[in-house]
Amino acid sequence: MAVQLGEKQWYIVTTYSMHEAKTADNLRKRIQSMNMQDYILRVLVAEQEVPVLKDGAPTGKTRMKNLYPGYVFVEMIMTDESWYVVRNTPGVTGIAGSSGGGQKPTPVTREEIEPVLKRMGMVDSSMYDRYNVGDKVKVIHGPLEGTEGTILSIDKTTGACRVDTVFFGRSTPVDVEFSEIEKI
């Protein structure tokens, strides 16, 4: 099966809450069995490792927390065949942006999917193109989560960013990973 002309895009597949991993596994198996690897490229459940707490104190253990219950993210080239495979996978209840009646769903914009990928530590080179020195950003995870500031520098080779923030009324430059920031 040759790849038809088309651009890969991200789509949001809906499923029952707490069944995201099983649905993603079902979809991966169907991709293999139906030879759709050239069309359906990535299947992600947005999870993040979080500490396990007992009585408010960390236990030293961690668990995976689903950031978007009821959703699985799929990167694919939309064709009749790829759409059929995804929507008929056991556990899939729908595809966000599909109005029904045979209408194909609309893809998720780059601005919408980027924070999801970054929270999972998945950064690709195309993401850097949207960020420039002087842009206002917010730290989305890590020890400085919630902190806002202005980009002072970006090192695309290491992924390090220097952001000017305000602590106690003073301008303070801090170093964060590119995957930890998003534009505001």
C-alpha positions, 0 to 999 in steps of 0.5 A, a space after each residue: 500500500 503506497 502512501 497517498 498524498 496527504 499531510 500527517 495530522 493529529 486527531 483526538 480519539 474518544 474512548 471510555 474513561 479508564 480504557 485509554 490504554 486498552 483502546 490504544 493497544 487495540 488500535 496498535 494491533 489493528 494498525 499492524 494486522 491491517 498494514 496501516 503503518 504508513 498511514 497511522 503513525 503514532 498512537 499516544 495516551 497522554 500520561 505523566 509520572 506522578 508521586 504516590 502520596 499517603 496522608 499527604 506525604 510522598 511514599 517514594 513510589 510513582 504512578 502514571 496519571 492520565 492527563 486527558 481521561 477519555 482521550 487517545 491522540 493519533 497522528 495519521 494521514 487521513 484517508 478513507 481507509 485510515 479513518 475506517 480503521 480508527 473509528 472501528 477499533 474496539 473501545 473507540 467511541 468517536 473522533 473529536 471534530 467529526 460531525 457524523 454523517 460520514 464527515 471526516 474529522 478536523 485535525 487538532 491544530 499544532 498549537 493545541 497538540 504541542 502542549 500535550 506532546 511537551 508534557 510527555 517530553 516529546 519535542 520535535 524540531 518544528 516546535 522551535 520555529 514557533 518560539 522567539 526571543 521576547 515571547 511571553 511563556 509559561 512554565 507548564 511542569 517542573 519545579 517552576 510550574 505556573 511561572 510566567 516570563 519572557 524568553 531570553 535565549 533558546 538553545 535548539 541543540 540542547 533544548 535549554 531555554 533561559 526565561 526572564 521571570 519576576 521573583 520577589 519583585 526582581 527580574 530573575 533569569 531561570 533556565 528551563 527545558 524547552 519541553 517545560 514551556 508554552 506560549 501565552 
